[in-house]
Amino acid sequence: MAVVHRTLRILVLSDDAQVGRWLQHRIEALREDCALTLESYEAFERRLATSGTDEFDALFAVLGFEAEETAASFAWLERIKGVPGSTQLVVVAEDGDELSAVQSMRRGAVDYLPRKLISNELLDASLAGCVEMRRRPAAPEAAPGTARTRGDAALLGALKAPRDLIPRYMLLDTLGESQRATVYLAHSAALNRNVALKVSRVVENEEPQFAREYETVGAIRHQNVVDIYDYGMHEGREFIAMEYFPCGDLKARLQNPVSAREALDYLHRIAAALSVVHSQGVLHRDLKPPNIMLREDGQVVLIDFGLAKSIENATRSTAAGVLRGSPYYMSPEQAQGEELDGRSDLYSLGVIFHEMLTGAKPYLGATAVEVLQQHERTTAAAAGGTRPVPDPARRPDGQIAR
């Protein structure tokens, strides 16, 4: 039997006809299975009073979140949340931030898309989510006292810890995990803003992991270095609260091609950030795309100074049998535990520049040791040529951080 794909019926709301048509055309260019209707908010009010929204599968609402518009946008979302029916609501935000995103989700939005940052990938993922949610059966009614909005459910989907795990912070989502720690998106009541909250796992008789990072970054204080707001211990867990970057990191940006001009611009910005760090007598020692965050204005920000060292003390720092950092970006001197200076970080930046230009790392291997040996023995001219193909059946001699 042939599978019938039903058209996704979408209502686009915008009082700016030009913006509404722009969004309509972006959606139509991405998917052929969408039927779109464009309306002003005044026309939408008339619709609510007569036919309602049952004929639509999703509602894309362009809302403003500048200071004078935010309260009205939230009030509108609250009212729409109370309208009978299950039309999925996607907020397309003008001038919003991560706090308005969280508040929109809590008021029933299933997705939040900053208009200035909308890409084809982001928009297509949101549409695919609408299709998927349309296929799901309606959820059973929650017991009294346990009601949760659809926005809360979407936001907490990946959260595997109590929301009040760390006092003074409300966990909202999981941003990433490693063997030693988990990074959460959290709201700080004291700061009245969202933060990235890194929380260690409970490990007995182990030295604090984040103390050095807190001290190192706190001493630098520069716009190209992550802001750290808080540090402490709670019930055996070490935590550190830092600046949250809704635009993501360079690793995510490299999932799409980067032009030579863009690569040079990133190179200059990262080098300038390293210059600031080195001028304070600090080596990063773990420079790689996931540790380079992006702001909306294009600035780059260095994060994760857990391996940072004072330049004066950066000698014989790699213990035998212990690999700290990513072998893909590590200088040969660091891998061999030799004396380091700022050129070690610049070597890592050169590897990142190669990846930006070519879309691939210069050296690959089945094990961490093989990758490091290529850094030591292969000339620059040979980089990017024939690369060893990793054998998934072999176990790495050391951890390869990606």
Secondary structure, DSSP 4 states (H G I P E B T S, - for coil): -PPP-PPEEEEEE-SSHHHHHHHHHHHHHH-SSEEEEEE-HHHHHHHHHTT-STT-SEEEEEEE-SHHHHHHHHHHHHHHHTSSS--EEEEEEES--HHHHHHHHHTT-SEEEEGGG--HHHHHHHHHHHHHHHHSPPPPPPPTT----HHHHHHTTT--S-TTSSTTEEEEEEEEE-SSEEEEEEEETTTTEEEEEEEE---TT---SSHHHHHHHHHH--TTB--EEEEEEETTEEEEEEE--TT-BHHHHTTS---HHHHHHHHHHHHHHHHHHHHTTEE-S---GGGEEE-TTS-EEE---TT-EEGGG-SS-S-TT---S-TTT--HHHHTT----HHHHHHHHHHHHHHHHHSS-S---SSHHHHHHHHHHS-GGGTTSS-PPP-TTSPPSS----
